[in-house]
Amino acid sequence: MNKFNNIYLRTLLIIVFALIIVACASIGRPEGGPRDEMPPVFISSSPQVGATNFSGDKITIIFDENVQIKDVMDKVVISPAQKSMPAISAQGKRVTVEFKDTMLPNTTYTIDFSDAISDLNESNALDGFATDFATGDQLDSLRISGMVFEARNLEPAQGMLVGIYSNLSDTAITTLPFERIAKTNQYGQFTIRNLKPGNYRIFAINDVNRDLHWDRSEDVAFFDTILTPSTKPTEIFDTLSAVDGSDSIVCSPATMFLPNDILLSWFNEGYQAQYLKDYKRTDRQRITFNFAAPSDTLPIITILNKEFEGKQLDQLALLNTGATRDTLEYWIKDTTLLALDTLNVAATYLRTDTLQELSWGTDTLKMVLKTEKKKEKKEKKKKKKDNEEEDSLASDSIKLPELTFLSFNPASGNPLHIYAPLVFNASQPIDTILTEGVHLEIKNDTLWEALPTPELQLSVPTKLLSYKMEHQWIPGATYRISIDSAAIIGIYNEWNRPIKQEFSVKKEEDYATLFFDIANAPEGLIVELLSSSDEPVRTAKVVDGLAEIPYVDPGEFYARAYIDANGNAKYDTGKLLENIQPEEVFYFNKKIKVKQNWDIEQSWDIYALPIDQQKPLEIKKNKPKLKRGERERNTSDEEEEEDYFDDGFGSGNGFGGGRNGNQNNRGFGGGGFKSNSGNQFFR
């Protein structure tokens, strides 16, 4: 019996021990297969894609896995547009679209989902998915495709509305809703589908108020040429892999929809309704008017106070303003006007009327110096307290009035750039500059040597508080600027304290010189050197195919160029109703690394690369979202040493692609695109 029990206990222990081992081995999560990186696959729909004589109000689409749908309002586009957005939802493997509007008869409808649909688990987006059906017995099938970029900086336009009109009137875009629409994807690409045969005009807008046509304050792009969509037979080649691992090329017939190469460059005319935003008596000396929009016409400000009735403000004050004239600061000169706590004025100015046209109007304004009254009351209280304290002093003590001085301070950096003027900021408009009280000296060893003093003049004629002194500075030299006391006198008879400041000028070897050798440069081309934030830091005109930018600080830069079509030496946007396109822009496609005391030459063919490949990725703001597992490739970091510093001169060319001397012949993508003006360029 004991022997049997021992055997039984031993067997039981072995079983328990085995169970423990199994349990320990099974702890943890079993490994799955590879991560799903494929988007959902379309299986079927009701009605079928391309169905005709549809009379229902509900569309059902089936995929091969559970799906979700995001950003319906921003991404899904129904064409023709609906007054009420359909109810669009996803459940399981099914996407449902329920229409709220009555369907138009004999009309082809398109539902473009863009990349709104993705699988539920991994969020792999199904990009470019669309379906269509017709309420009549014919399905319209023509298409127009292209890309939209921002004209000034070649940023891809993401989520911009693109639409067409069969009404070819110039004013259709301002009054009528688009007949058919699409939205650009994250690359700026669009396809307007299911068009009838005919002629069309095409536009792109950022439809802020969702009225499906352009308002003057909205971004807009337009194509100069009337478009006639068509088809062309073509062939598609594909590679098939057999079970044994061998490959074979299969050719199948297909249809090419044209045009598929439209390039639209959007701009904003900068239109703003004009009105007086606000006005104030900033202090006793200043009156400020802020307008909603720039203007090239100054208002007429008339004083209504009895002592000055009928006099205009510009006779009694100095105007300080910028080039846009939307902020006007008047410095009052007249002492009697200064003394008034309340000013009544009539402001007559151009403002936008109900027809969106500028017309003259007059506002009667009252400006009360509230802040100054509070200040005077506080000072009066302080003075009373001071007087009480002074009662204990000797009766023959004399308290001198406190003097106030004009400030006229140097505002330039140190060291000063070789090409830069010496800049000063004043605290009030200047009435008199006594030139004999202004001295410029240069340091020669340990001694200061007097120089002829350059004239102090306004930095900008309309800005009264900024002055400059221009001089041919000697690189590496040390200078001293001295201004005697009371050499600068303001309009309120305040003068400056003595000013003395030393400064040095940068050496030539502190800089680099940058040259751009531009093949087949069009007339009027201007090169802009850009910071890493895509902002211009220097400009140079292209003369005989060469742009020279001297005195460039060491650092990392980029470059773009534009064709100055009207010769005003600044970039100009377009004007839709005048059929004026924005000026053409090109980017140098690589980072430029500038080293101290180097001369760097870059060869640049502005037509060599398609437009969507020109702008360097590092400064591109509208970057496509990377799919799971993708990594952004930094071209410049990988190639910059080889491209720019093997011998001190970068090549910058050899990118491939075609070239054409016409300013509008710029392709992009794989097949080339037409620019706004309708010219075409194929790679």
Secondary structure, 3 states (H helix, E strand, C coil): CHHHHHHHHHHHHHHHHHHHHHHHHHCCCCCCCCCCCCCCCEEEEECCCCECCCCCCEEEEEECCCEEECCHHHHCEEECCCCCCCEEEEECCEEEEECCCCCCCCCEEEEEEECCEEECCCCCECCCEEEEEECCCCCCCEEEEEEEEECCCCCECCCCEEEEECCCCCCHHHHCCCCEEEECCCCCEEEEEEECCCCEEEEEECCCCCCCCCCCCCCEEECCCCECCEEEEEEEEEEEECCCCCEEEEEEEEEEEECCCEEEEEECCCCCCCCEEEEECCCCCEEEEEECCCCCCCCEEEECCHHHCCCEHHHCEEEEECCCCCEEEEEECCHHHHHCCEEEEEEEEEEECCCCCEEEEEEEEEEECHHHHHHHHHHHHHHHHHHHHHCCCCCCCCCCCCCCCECEEECCCCCECCCCCEEEEECCCEEEECHHHEEEEEEECCEEEEECCCCEEEEECCEEEEEEECCCCCCCCEEEEEECCCCEEECCCCEECCEEEEEEECCHHHCEEEEEEECCCCCCEEEEEECCCCCEEEEEECECCEEEEEEECCEEEEEEEEECCCCCCCCCCCECCCCECCCCEEECCCCEEECCCCEEEEEECCCCCCHHHCCCHHHCCCCCCCCCCCCCCCHHHHHHHHHHCCCCCCCCCCCCCCCCCCCCCCCCCCCCCECCCCCECCC
